[in-house]
Amino acid sequence: MLKVHESAENYLETILILSQRGNNVRSIDIATELDFSKPSVSVAMKNLREQGYILTDADGYITLTAKGRKIADSMYERHVAISDWLVFLGVDKKTADNDACKMEHAMSEKSFHAIKKHIENWNAGNQKIQQ
């Protein structure tokens, strides 16, 4: 996977999440979602556009390129899996989401795959018990 800064990963994941809600995504939507200033988001969007992670149309709507989508999908997968895992362990949803947001960026691919495999094995074992 391409190595990008954590902040870029957060922006790309946020664009993905906002677009999955069925809305067109603009810088102001990202600023609102992340509680960041509009100028900060504008600078970040310029950088992401120059690096080929996003496209912006004439109306200011932002879409992910294939390169940006790959990173966003990876971060989102990590976030959901880690958050769900923490909730399963007894952590409340809000704390789990906040912690997952930090962990998803710092965790190695190897550690994430080990957690993911553990979850899959646990789920498979429980499905056999329920049958």
N, CA, C and O atoms as a MOPAC input file, in Angstrom:
PM7 MOZYME 1SCF
protein

 N      0.84200 1    -1.18000 1     0.00000 1
 C      0.00000 1     0.00000 1     0.00000 1
 C      0.88400 1     1.23800 1     0.00000 1
 O      1.97600 1     1.24800 1     0.56800 1
 N      0.38900 1     2.26800 1    -0.64400 1
 C      1.09700 1     3.53600 1    -0.66800 1
 C      1.14400 1     4.11800 1     0.72700 1
 O      0.18900 1     3.99100 1     1.49300 1
 N      2.24600 1     4.75300 1     1.05700 1
 C      2.36000 1     5.36100 1     2.37900 1
 C      1.95100 1     6.82200 1     2.27400 1
 O      2.59900 1     7.60700 1     1.58200 1
 N      0.89700 1     7.17500 1     2.94800 1
 C      0.44600 1     8.56600 1     3.00800 1
 C      0.34500 1     8.96300 1     4.46700 1
 O      0.28000 1     8.11400 1     5.35600 1
 N      0.33300 1    10.24500 1     4.69500 1
 C      0.23900 1    10.73600 1     6.06600 1
 C     -1.11700 1    10.39400 1     6.66900 1
 O     -2.11700 1    10.26600 1     5.96300 1
 N     -1.12700 1    10.25000 1     7.98200 1
 C     -2.35400 1     9.91500 1     8.70500 1
 C     -3.47000 1    10.91400 1     8.39900 1
 O     -4.62500 1    10.52100 1     8.23900 1
 N     -3.13200 1    12.19800 1     8.31800 1
 C     -4.16300 1    13.20100 1     8.05000 1
 C     -4.78700 1    12.97400 1     6.67500 1
 O     -5.99900 1    13.11500 1     6.51600 1
 N     -3.96600 1    12.62300 1     5.68000 1
 C     -4.49400 1    12.33800 1     4.34200 1
 C     -5.40200 1    11.12100 1     4.38500 1
 O     -6.45600 1    11.10700 1     3.75000 1
 N     -4.99900 1    10.09300 1     5.13600 1
 C     -5.83800 1     8.90000 1     5.27800 1
 C     -7.18700 1     9.26300 1     5.89700 1
 O     -8.22600 1     8.76100 1     5.46800 1
 N     -7.16800 1    10.13000 1     6.89900 1
 C     -8.41600 1    10.56500 1     7.54500 1
 C     -9.31400 1    11.31400 1     6.57400 1
 O    -10.52100 1    11.07700 1     6.53000 1
 N     -8.73500 1    12.20600 1     5.80300 1
 C     -9.52300 1    12.95100 1     4.81600 1
 C    -10.13400 1    12.01200 1     3.79000 1
 O    -11.31900 1    12.12800 1     3.47800 1
 N     -9.34700 1    11.08700 1     3.26200 1
 C     -9.84900 1    10.16800 1     2.25200 1
 C    -10.95600 1     9.27900 1     2.81300 1
 O    -11.96300 1     9.03700 1     2.14800 1
 N    -10.76800 1     8.80200 1     4.02400 1
 C    -11.80400 1     7.97600 1     4.66800 1
 C    -13.07700 1     8.79000 1     4.88800 1
 O    -14.18000 1     8.28000 1     4.69500 1
 N    -12.92900 1    10.04000 1     5.28800 1
 C    -14.09000 1    10.90600 1     5.51200 1
 C    -14.85000 1    11.15300 1     4.21700 1
 O    -16.08100 1    11.13400 1     4.20500 1
 N    -14.12100 1    11.38400 1     3.12100 1
 C    -14.77500 1    11.56800 1     1.81700 1
 C    -15.57300 1    10.31400 1     1.47100 1
 O    -16.70500 1    10.41200 1     0.99700 1
 N    -14.99600 1     9.14200 1     1.70200 1
 C    -15.69300 1     7.87700 1     1.43400 1
 C    -16.96400 1     7.76700 1     2.26600 1
 O    -18.03100 1     7.45500 1     1.73700 1
 N    -16.85500 1     8.01800 1     3.55100 1
 C    -18.01100 1     7.90600 1     4.44700 1
 C    -19.11900 1     8.87200 1     4.04500 1
 O    -20.28900 1     8.49300 1     3.98700 1
 N    -18.75000 1    10.11300 1     3.77000 1
 C    -19.74900 1    11.10500 1     3.36500 1
 C    -20.41500 1    10.70700 1     2.05300 1
 O    -21.62700 1    10.86500 1     1.90200 1
 N    -19.64700 1    10.19700 1     1.11300 1
 C    -20.23000 1     9.79400 1    -0.17300 1
 C    -21.13600 1     8.57900 1    -0.01400 1
 O    -22.11700 1     8.43300 1    -0.74300 1
 N    -20.80300 1     7.69700 1     0.95300 1
 C    -21.65400 1     6.52100 1     1.19200 1
 C    -23.01500 1     6.91400 1     1.78400 1
 O    -23.98000 1     6.15500 1     1.69600 1
 N    -23.07700 1     8.08400 1     2.37700 1
 C    -24.35500 1     8.57700 1     2.90600 1
 C    -25.26000 1     9.07700 1     1.79400 1
 O    -26.39200 1     9.49000 1     2.04400 1
 N    -24.76200 1     9.03900 1     0.57300 1
 C    -25.58300 1     9.40400 1    -0.57900 1
 C    -25.52600 1    10.86800 1    -0.94700 1
 O    -26.33100 1    11.33400 1    -1.75300 1
 N    -24.59300 1    11.59900 1    -0.37500 1
 C    -24.49100 1    13.02100 1    -0.66200 1
 C    -23.29100 1    13.31600 1    -1.54100 1
 O    -22.30300 1    12.58200 1    -1.53800 1
 N    -23.39200 1    14.40600 1    -2.29400 1
 C    -22.20700 1    14.92800 1    -2.96400 1
 C    -21.33800 1    15.54900 1    -1.88200 1
 O    -21.85200 1    16.15300 1    -0.94100 1
 N    -20.04100 1    15.40700 1    -2.01100 1
 C    -19.12600 1    15.85000 1    -0.96400 1
 C    -18.42600 1    17.13300 1    -1.39500 1
 O    -17.86600 1    17.22100 1    -2.48800 1
 N    -18.47300 1    18.13200 1    -0.50300 1
 C    -17.75800 1    19.38600 1    -0.70600 1
 C    -16.82100 1    19.61500 1     0.47500 1
 O    -16.94800 1    18.96100 1     1.51000 1
 N    -15.89600 1    20.52900 1     0.32200 1
 C    -14.95100 1    20.83300 1     1.40200 1
 C    -15.66600 1    21.19600 1     2.69400 1
 O    -15.23600 1    20.78800 1     3.77300 1
 N    -16.74100 1    21.95100 1     2.60000 1
 C    -17.47200 1    22.37100 1     3.80600 1
 C    -18.04800 1    21.16300 1     4.54100 1
 O    -18.11400 1    21.15700 1     5.77000 1
 N    -18.46300 1    20.14300 1     3.79400 1
 C    -18.99500 1    18.92700 1     4.42300 1
 C    -17.89300 1    18.20400 1     5.20900 1
 O    -18.12700 1    17.68900 1     6.30200 1
 N    -16.70100 1    18.17800 1     4.63500 1
 C    -15.55900 1    17.53500 1     5.30400 1
 C    -15.19500 1    18.33100 1     6.55100 1
 O    -14.95100 1    17.75400 1     7.61100 1
 N    -15.15700 1    19.65900 1     6.42600 1
 C    -14.83200 1    20.52500 1     7.56600 1
 C    -15.82700 1    20.31700 1     8.69900 1
 O    -15.44400 1    20.23600 1     9.86600 1
 N    -17.09800 1    20.23200 1     8.35000 1
 C    -18.15000 1    20.02100 1     9.35500 1
 C    -18.00700 1    18.65600 1    10.01700 1
 O    -18.07800 1    18.54400 1    11.24000 1
 N    -17.80700 1    17.62600 1     9.21200 1
 C    -17.69200 1    16.25400 1     9.72600 1
 C    -16.51300 1    16.10200 1    10.68000 1
 O    -16.62700 1    15.45700 1    11.72300 1
 N    -15.38400 1    16.69600 1    10.31700 1
 C    -14.16400 1    16.54300 1    11.11400 1
 C    -13.97600 1    17.64900 1    12.14600 1
 O    -13.05800 1    17.59300 1    12.96500 1
 N    -14.85000 1    18.65800 1    12.10400 1
 C    -14.74200 1    19.82900 1    12.97900 1
 C    -13.39400 1    20.53000 1    12.77400 1
 O    -12.72000 1    20.90900 1    13.73100 1
 N    -13.02500 1    20.69000 1    11.50400 1
 C    -11.81000 1    21.39800 1    11.10500 1
 C    -12.21800 1    22.71600 1    10.45500 1
 O    -13.37000 1    22.88200 1    10.05200 1
 N    -11.28500 1    23.64100 1    10.35300 1
 C    -11.58500 1    24.91200 1     9.69200 1
 C    -11.65200 1    24.69700 1     8.17800 1
 O    -10.97200 1    23.83400 1     7.62400 1
 N    -12.48000 1    25.49800 1     7.53400 1
 C    -12.61800 1    25.42000 1     6.07700 1
 C    -11.28200 1    25.67800 1     5.37500 1
 O    -10.95700 1    24.96100 1     4.42900 1
 N    -10.48700 1    26.68200 1     5.80400 1
 C     -9.18500 1    26.89100 1     5.14700 1
 C     -8.25300 1    25.68300 1     5.26800 1
 O     -7.54800 1    25.35200 1     4.31500 1
 N     -8.24000 1    25.02200 1     6.42500 1
 C     -7.39300 1    23.82900 1     6.60100 1
 C     -7.80900 1    22.72600 1     5.63300 1
 O     -6.96500 1    22.07900 1     5.01300 1
 N     -9.10900 1    22.52300 1     5.51200 1
 C     -9.61900 1    21.49000 1     4.61100 1
 C     -9.31700 1    21.85500 1     3.16600 1
 O     -8.97200 1    20.98300 1     2.36800 1
 N     -9.44000 1    23.12600 1     2.82000 1
 C     -9.15200 1    23.56000 1     1.44500 1
 C     -7.70100 1    23.28000 1     1.06600 1
 O     -7.42600 1    22.81600 1    -0.04100 1
 N     -6.77900 1    23.55900 1     1.97300 1
 C     -5.36500 1    23.27700 1     1.72600 1
 C     -5.15400 1    21.76900 1     1.55900 1
 O     -4.44400 1    21.33400 1     0.65300 1
 N     -5.77200 1    20.98200 1     2.43200 1
 C     -5.63800 1    19.52600 1     2.35500 1
 C     -6.20600 1    18.99300 1     1.04000 1
 O     -5.61300 1    18.10900 1     0.42000 1
 N     -7.35300 1    19.52800 1     0.61300 1
 C     -7.96300 1    19.06900 1    -0.63700 1
 C     -7.07000 1    19.41700 1    -1.82400 1
 O     -6.94700 1    18.62300 1    -2.75600 1
 N     -6.45300 1    20.58000 1    -1.80200 1
 C     -5.51700 1    20.97500 1    -2.86000 1
 C     -4.35900 1    19.97400 1    -2.92600 1
 O     -3.97800 1    19.53100 1    -4.01000 1
 N     -3.80700 1    19.62200 1    -1.76900 1
 C     -2.69900 1    18.66200 1    -1.72300 1
 C     -3.13200 1    17.28200 1    -2.22400 1
 O     -2.41800 1    16.64100 1    -2.99600 1
 N     -4.30400 1    16.83300 1    -1.77900 1
 C     -4.79900 1    15.51800 1    -2.21400 1
 C     -5.07300 1    15.49800 1    -3.72100 1
 O     -4.82500 1    14.50000 1    -4.39700 1
 N     -5.58800 1    16.61300 1    -4.22800 1
 C     -5.85000 1    16.71500 1    -5.66900 1
 C     -4.53400 1    16.67200 1    -6.44800 1
 O     -4.42500 1    15.97100 1    -7.45400 1
 N     -3.53400 1    17.42800 1    -5.97500 1
 C     -2.23000 1    17.46000 1    -6.65100 1
 C     -1.53400 1    16.10800 1    -6.60800 1
 O     -0.75900 1    15.78500 1    -7.50800 1
 N     -1.79700 1    15.32000 1    -5.58400 1
 C     -1.18400 1    13.99200 1    -5.44600 1
 C     -1.98900 1    12.90500 1    -6.16700 1
 O     -1.57900 1    11.74500 1    -6.19800 1
 N     -3.13000 1    13.28200 1    -6.74300 1
 C     -3.91600 1    12.33600 1    -7.52900 1
 C     -4.85500 1    11.45500 1    -6.73000 1
 O     -5.26800 1    10.40100 1    -7.21200 1
 N     -5.20500 1    11.86900 1    -5.50600 1
 C     -6.10400 1    11.07100 1    -4.66800 1
 C     -7.57600 1    11.45600 1    -4.83100 1
 O     -8.46900 1    10.64500 1    -4.58900 1
 N     -7.81600 1    12.70500 1    -5.24500 1
 C     -9.19600 1    13.17400 1    -5.40900 1
 C     -9.32000 1    13.97600 1    -6.69300 1
 O     -8.33300 1    14.43100 1    -7.27100 1
 N    -10.55700 1    14.13300 1    -7.11700 1
 C    -10.91400 1    15.02300 1    -8.21900 1
 C    -11.93800 1    16.01400 1    -7.67800 1
 O    -12.76100 1    15.66700 1    -6.83100 1
 N    -11.88200 1    17.23600 1    -8.16800 1
 C    -12.86500 1    18.24600 1    -7.79800 1
 C    -13.46300 1    18.78800 1    -9.08400 1
 O    -12.73300 1    19.19500 1    -9.98900 1
 N    -14.80100 1    18.79400 1    -9.17100 1
 C    -15.43500 1    19.29500 1   -10.40100 1
 C    -15.66400 1    20.80500 1   -10.30800 1
 O    -15.31500 1    21.43600 1    -9.31100 1
 N    -16.24400 1    21.36300 1   -11.34300 1
 C    -16.44900 1    22.81700 1   -11.43800 1
 C    -17.35000 1    23.35400 1   -10.31900 1
 O    -17.25500 1    24.52600 1    -9.95600 1
 N    -18.21500 1    22.50500 1    -9.77900 1
 C    -19.11900 1    22.92200 1    -8.69900 1
 C    -18.51000 1    22.70500 1    -7.31800 1
 O    -19.15800 1    22.97700 1    -6.30700 1
 N    -17.27500 1    22.22000 1    -7.26500 1
 C    -16.60200 1    22.01600 1    -5.98300 1
 C    -16.87300 1    20.65400 1    -5.34800 1
 O    -16.50000 1    20.41700 1    -4.19800 1
 N    -17.51700 1    19.76500 1    -6.09100 1
 C    -17.78400 1    18.43700 1    -5.54800 1
 C    -16.53700 1    17.56400 1    -5.66200 1
 O    -15.83600 1    17.57900 1    -6.67400 1
 N    -16.28400 1    16.81100 1    -4.60900 1
 C    -15.06300 1    16.02500 1    -4.48600 1
 C    -15.38200 1    14.54700 1    -4.65500 1
 O    -16.33200 1    14.03700 1    -4.06000 1
 N    -14.59100 1    13.86700 1    -5.46300 1
 C    -14.69600 1    12.41500 1    -5.60700 1
 C    -13.30400 1    11.80900 1    -5.46500 1
 O    -12.29400 1    12.45900 1    -5.73700 1
 N    -13.27500 1    10.57500 1    -5.04200 1
 C    -12.01600 1     9.85700 1    -4.90200 1
 C    -11.58200 1     9.29200 1    -6.24600 1
 O    -12.41100 1     8.81000 1    -7.01800 1
 N    -10.29300 1     9.35100 1    -6.52500 1
 C     -9.75400 1     8.63200 1    -7.68200 1
 C     -9.60500 1     7.17000 1    -7.26000 1
 O     -9.81000 1     6.83800 1    -6.09200 1
 N     -9.25500 1     6.30700 1    -8.19000 1
 C     -9.03900 1     4.89000 1    -7.84500 1
 C     -7.95200 1     4.77500 1    -6.78300 1
 O     -8.06500 1     3.97400 1    -5.85500 1
 N     -6.91300 1     5.56700 1    -6.92200 1
 C     -5.80000 1     5.57800 1    -5.96200 1
 C     -6.27400 1     6.03900 1    -4.57600 1
 O     -5.89500 1     5.45600 1    -3.56100 1
 N     -7.09600 1     7.07600 1    -4.54400 1
 C     -7.63100 1     7.57500 1    -3.27900 1
 C     -8.63300 1     6.60800 1    -2.67000 1
 O     -8.68200 1     6.43600 1    -1.45200 1
 N     -9.43000 1     5.98100 1    -3.51900 1
 C    -10.44500 1     5.03500 1    -3.04200 1
 C     -9.80100 1     3.81400 1    -2.39300 1
 O    -10.31200 1     3.28400 1    -1.40600 1
 N     -8.67500 1     3.37200 1    -2.95300 1
 C     -7.98000 1     2.21100 1    -2.39700 1
 C     -7.55500 1     2.48300 1    -0.95400 1
 O     -7.72900 1     1.63300 1    -0.08100 1
 N     -7.00800 1     3.64500 1    -0.71100 1
 C     -6.57800 1     4.01800 1     0.64500 1
 C     -7.78800 1     4.20400 1     1.55300 1
 O     -7.79000 1     3.73300 1     2.69100 1
 N     -8.81500 1     4.88900 1     1.05600 1
 C    -10.02200 1     5.12800 1     1.85000 1
 C    -10.68500 1     3.81300 1     2.24500 1
 O    -11.08600 1     3.63800 1     3.39600 1
 N    -10.80200 1     2.88700 1     1.29300 1
 C    -11.40200 1     1.57900 1     1.58500 1
 C    -10.60500 1     0.83500 1     2.65200 1
 O    -11.18000 1     0.22900 1     3.55600 1
 N     -9.29100 1     0.88300 1     2.54200 1
 C     -8.42400 1     0.20600 1     3.51100 1
 C     -8.60300 1     0.79300 1     4.90800 1
 O     -8.72200 1     0.05200 1     5.88300 1
 N     -8.62100 1     2.11600 1     5.00500 1
 C     -8.78800 1     2.77400 1     6.31000 1
 C    -10.16800 1     2.48200 1     6.89400 1
 O    -10.30800 1     2.24400 1     8.09300 1
 N    -11.17500 1     2.50300 1     6.03700 1
 C    -12.53500 1     2.24300 1     6.50700 1
 C    -12.67400 1     0.80100 1     6.99800 1
 O    -13.29400 1     0.54900 1     8.03100 1
 N    -12.09600 1    -0.13400 1     6.25700 1
 C    -12.13000 1    -1.54100 1     6.67600 1
 C    -11.45900 1    -1.69500 1     8.04000 1
 O    -11.99100 1    -2.35600 1     8.93100 1
 N    -10.30200 1    -1.08700 1     8.19100 1
 C     -9.58600 1    -1.14500 1     9.46200 1
 C    -10.43000 1    -0.54000 1    10.58100 1
 O    -10.55500 1    -1.12000 1    11.65900 1
 N    -11.00200 1     0.62400 1    10.31500 1
 C    -11.78200 1     1.31900 1    11.33700 1
 C    -12.95100 1     0.46000 1    11.82000 1
 O    -13.15100 1     0.27100 1    13.02000 1
 N    -13.70900 1    -0.04900 1    10.86700 1
 C    -14.89000 1    -0.85400 1    11.21900 1
 C    -14.49000 1    -2.11100 1    11.98400 1
 O    -15.08700 1    -2.43500 1    13.01100 1
 N    -13.48100 1    -2.81600 1    11.48300 1
 C    -13.05900 1    -4.06500 1    12.13500 1
 C    -12.54000 1    -3.81300 1    13.55000 1
 O    -12.91000 1    -4.52000 1    14.48700 1
 N    -11.68800 1    -2.80700 1    13.69800 1
 C    -11.12100 1    -2.52200 1    15.02000 1
 C    -12.19000 1    -2.02300 1    15.96900 1
 O    -12.22600 1    -2.43300 1    17.12900 1
 N    -13.06400 1    -1.14200 1    15.49700 1
 C    -14.14400 1    -0.62700 1    16.33300 1
 C    -15.07500 1    -1.75800 1    16.78700 1
 O    -15.41200 1    -1.85500 1    17.96600 1
 N    -15.48400 1    -2.60700 1    15.84400 1
 C    -16.36200 1    -3.73900 1    16.18600 1
 C    -15.67800 1    -4.68000 1    17.17500 1
 O    -16.31700 1    -5.18100 1    18.10100 1
 N    -14.40200 1    -4.91700 1    16.98300 1
 C    -13.62300 1    -5.78200 1    17.86600 1
 C    -13.60300 1    -5.19900 1    19.27700 1
 O    -13.80100 1    -5.92700 1    20.25000 1
 N    -13.36600 1    -3.89400 1    19.39600 1
 C    -13.33200 1    -3.25500 1    20.71400 1
 C    -14.70200 1    -3.29000 1    21.38600 1
 O    -14.79600 1    -3.50800 1    22.59400 1
 N    -15.76000 1    -3.07700 1    20.61000 1
 C    -17.12000 1    -3.16700 1    21.16400 1
 C    -17.37100 1    -4.58500 1    21.67300 1
 O    -17.92500 1    -4.77000 1    22.75700 1
 N    -16.96400 1    -5.58300 1    20.89100 1
 C    -17.11400 1    -6.97300 1    21.31100 1
 C    -16.39200 1    -7.22400 1    22.63500 1
 O    -16.86300 1    -7.99900 1    23.46800 1
 N    -15.24900 1    -6.56800 1    22.82400 1
 C    -14.47500 1    -6.73600 1    24.05800 1
 C    -15.06200 1    -5.97000 1    25.23900 1
 O    -14.56100 1    -6.07200 1    26.35900 1
 N    -16.13700 1    -5.19200 1    24.98600 1
 C    -16.81800 1    -4.51100 1    26.07800 1
 C    -16.62400 1    -3.00700 1    26.11800 1
 O    -17.08200 1    -2.35100 1    27.05300 1
 N    -15.95500 1    -2.45300 1    25.12600 1
 C    -15.74800 1    -1.00400 1    25.07800 1
 C    -17.01100 1    -0.35700 1    24.50200 1
 O    -17.61200 1    -0.89600 1    23.57300 1
 N    -17.41900 1     0.80100 1    25.05100 1
 C    -18.60600 1     1.46500 1    24.50900 1
 C    -18.31700 1     1.96200 1    23.08900 1
 O    -17.16600 1     2.20700 1    22.72800 1
 N    -19.37200 1     2.10600 1    22.29800 1
 C    -19.25200 1     2.40500 1    20.86500 1
 C    -18.47400 1     3.69800 1    20.60300 1
 O    -17.61700 1     3.72400 1    19.72000 1
 N    -18.75000 1     4.75700 1    21.34200 1
 C    -18.07900 1     6.04000 1    21.11200 1
 C    -16.57600 1     5.93000 1    21.37100 1
 O    -15.77000 1     6.40700 1    20.57200 1
 N    -16.20300 1     5.30400 1    22.48000 1
 C    -14.78300 1     5.11900 1    22.80000 1
 C    -14.13000 1     4.21500 1    21.76400 1
 O    -13.01400 1     4.48000 1    21.31700 1
 N    -14.82700 1     3.14400 1    21.38300 1
 C    -14.29400 1     2.21500 1    20.38500 1
 C    -14.02900 1     2.93700 1    19.06600 1
 O    -12.99000 1     2.72200 1    18.44200 1
 N    -14.95700 1     3.78800 1    18.63900 1
 C    -14.77400 1     4.54400 1    17.39600 1
 C    -13.58100 1     5.48900 1    17.49900 1
 O    -12.77300 1     5.57700 1    16.57400 1
 N    -13.47000 1     6.19600 1    18.62300 1
 C    -12.34900 1     7.11900 1    18.80900 1
 C    -11.01700 1     6.37800 1    18.82200 1
 O    -10.05400 1     6.81000 1    18.18800 1
 N    -10.96400 1     5.26500 1    19.54200 1
 C     -9.73000 1     4.48100 1    19.61300 1
 C     -9.39000 1     3.84900 1    18.25800 1
 O     -8.22800 1     3.82500 1    17.85200 1
 N    -10.40200 1     3.34500 1    17.57300 1
 C    -10.18500 1     2.72900 1    16.26400 1
 C     -9.59300 1     3.74300 1    15.29300 1
 O     -8.74000 1     3.39900 1    14.47500 1
 N    -10.04400 1     4.99000 1    15.38400 1
 C     -9.55000 1     6.04600 1    14.50800 1
 C     -8.04300 1     6.24800 1    14.69500 1
 O     -7.32400 1     6.51400 1    13.73200 1
 N     -7.57900 1     6.12100 1    15.91900 1
 C     -6.14500 1     6.26600 1    16.20300 1
 C     -5.38300 1     4.99600 1    15.80500 1
 O     -4.31400 1     5.06400 1    15.19900 1
 N     -5.94600 1     3.85300 1    16.15500 1
 C     -5.26100 1     2.58000 1    15.93800 1
 C     -5.14200 1     2.21700 1    14.46100 1
 O     -4.14400 1     1.62600 1    14.04600 1
 N     -6.14200 1     2.56400 1    13.67400 1
 C     -6.15700 1     2.15300 1    12.26600 1
 C     -4.94800 1     2.68200 1    11.50000 1
 O     -4.52200 1     2.07100 1    10.52000 1
 N     -4.39800 1     3.80200 1    11.93200 1
 C     -3.27000 1     4.41400 1    11.23600 1
 C     -1.92900 1     3.89200 1    11.74600 1
 O     -0.96700 1     3.78100 1    10.98600 1
 N     -1.87400 1     3.57800 1    13.02000 1
 C     -0.60400 1     3.20300 1    13.64400 1
 C     -0.28600 1     1.71400 1    13.50400 1
 O      0.87600 1     1.31300 1    13.56300 1
 N     -1.31000 1     0.91200 1    13.32100 1
 C     -1.14500 1    -0.53500 1    13.30400 1
 C     -0.54000 1    -1.02800 1    11.99500 1
 O     -0.90900 1    -0.56800 1    10.91400 1
 N      0.38900 1    -1.96200 1    12.10600 1
 C      0.99900 1    -2.54100 1    10.90500 1
 C     -0.03000 1    -3.40600 1    10.17300 1
 O     -1.02700 1    -3.84700 1    10.74600 1
 N      0.24400 1    -3.62600 1     8.91100 1
 C     -0.60500 1    -4.49500 1     8.09300 1
 C     -0.64500 1    -5.90200 1     8.70400 1
 O     -1.69400 1    -6.54700 1     8.72800 1
 N      0.50100 1    -6.36700 1     9.19400 1
 C      0.61100 1    -7.70100 1     9.78400 1
 C     -0.29200 1    -7.83500 1    11.01800 1
 O     -1.01200 1    -8.82300 1    11.15600 1
 N     -0.25200 1    -6.85300 1    11.89900 1
 C     -1.08700 1    -6.90900 1    13.10800 1
 C     -2.56300 1    -6.81600 1    12.76100 1
 O     -3.38500 1    -7.52500 1    13.34000 1
 N     -2.90900 1    -5.93400 1    11.80600 1
 C     -4.31200 1    -5.81000 1    11.41700 1
 C     -4.82700 1    -7.12100 1    10.84500 1
 O     -5.93100 1    -7.55200 1    11.18100 1
 N     -4.04100 1    -7.75800 1     9.98700 1
 C     -4.48700 1    -9.03000 1     9.40500 1
 C     -4.62200 1   -10.12400 1    10.46600 1
 O     -5.48800 1   -10.99100 1    10.35400 1
 N     -3.77900 1   -10.08700 1    11.48300 1
 C     -3.89000 1   -11.07000 1    12.57100 1
 C     -5.20300 1   -10.86100 1    13.33500 1
 O     -5.89200 1   -11.82900 1    13.65600 1
 N     -5.54800 1    -9.61600 1    13.62400 1
 C     -6.81800 1    -9.31900 1    14.31000 1
 C     -7.98700 1    -9.72400 1    13.42500 1
 O     -8.93900 1   -10.35300 1    13.88800 1
 N     -7.91300 1    -9.36200 1    12.15600 1
 C     -8.99000 1    -9.68000 1    11.20800 1
 C     -9.19000 1   -11.20000 1    11.11200 1
 O    -10.32100 1   -11.68600 1    11.10400 1
 N     -8.08300 1   -11.93700 1    11.04100 1
 C     -8.16600 1   -13.40300 1    10.96700 1
 C     -8.78100 1   -13.97100 1    12.24700 1
 O     -9.59500 1   -14.89200 1    12.19200 1
 N     -8.39200 1   -13.42300 1    13.39400 1
 C     -8.94700 1   -13.87200 1    14.67100 1
 C    -10.46200 1   -13.65300 1    14.69800 1
 O    -11.20900 1   -14.53700 1    15.11800 1
 N    -10.91100 1   -12.49500 1    14.25800 1
 C    -12.34700 1   -12.18900 1    14.22400 1
 C    -13.07200 1   -13.15900 1    13.29400 1
 O    -14.12200 1   -13.69900 1    13.64100 1
 N    -12.49900 1   -13.37400 1    12.10900 1
 C    -13.11900 1   -14.29500 1    11.14000 1
 C    -13.21000 1   -15.70800 1    11.69800 1
 O    -14.23400 1   -16.37400 1    11.54300 1
 N    -12.13800 1   -16.17100 1    12.35100 1
 C    -12.14600 1   -17.51100 1    12.94500 1
 C    -13.16200 1   -17.60900 1    14.07300 1
 O    -13.86100 1   -18.61400 1    14.20000 1
 N    -13.24300 1   -16.56700 1    14.88700 1
 C    -14.19800 1   -16.56000 1    15.98700 1
 C    -15.61800 1   -16.58400 1    15.43900 1
 O    -16.46500 1   -17.33200 1    15.92800 1
 N    -15.87900 1   -15.76000 1    14.41600 1
 C    -17.21200 1   -15.73700 1    13.79700 1
 C    -17.56100 1   -17.07800 1    13.17800 1
 O    -18.69300 1   -17.54500 1    13.30800 1
 N    -16.60600 1   -17.69900 1    12.51000 1
 C    -16.84600 1   -19.00600 1    11.88300 1
 C    -17.15800 1   -20.05500 1    12.95100 1
 O    -18.03900 1   -20.89300 1    12.75800 1
 N    -16.45200 1   -20.01300 1    14.06000 1
 C    -16.70600 1   -20.94400 1    15.16000 1
 C    -18.07800 1   -20.76000 1    15.76200 1
 O    -18.74800 1   -21.73900 1    16.09100 1
 N    -18.50300 1   -19.52800 1    15.91100 1
 C    -19.83300 1   -19.25100 1    16.46700 1
 C    -20.94400 1   -19.65400 1    15.51600 1
 O    -22.01100 1   -20.08300 1    15.95500 1
 N    -20.70700 1   -19.52100 1    14.21400 1
 C    -21.72500 1   -19.92600 1    13.24400 1
 C    -21.93200 1   -21.43500 1    13.29400 1
 O    -23.05800 1   -21.90900 1    13.14000 1
 N    -20.86400 1   -22.19400 1    13.50800 1
 C    -20.98100 1   -23.64800 1    13.60300 1
 C    -21.77800 1   -24.03900 1    14.84100 1
 O    -22.57300 1   -24.97800 1    14.80500 1
 N    -21.56100 1   -23.31200 1    15.94000 1
 C    -22.25800 1   -23.60700 1    17.19000 1
 C    -23.75500 1   -23.33400 1    17.03300 1
 O    -24.58200 1   -24.08000 1    17.55800 1
 N    -24.10300 1   -22.26900 1    16.31300 1
 C    -25.50500 1   -21.87800 1    16.14500 1
 C    -26.26300 1   -22.79200 1    15.20600 1
 O    -27.49300 1   -22.82800 1    15.23500 1
 N    -25.54800 1   -23.53000 1    14.37600 1
 C    -26.23000 1   -24.39500 1    13.38500 1
 C    -26.73500 1   -25.61700 1    14.00700 1
 O    -27.33200 1   -26.45400 1    13.32800 1

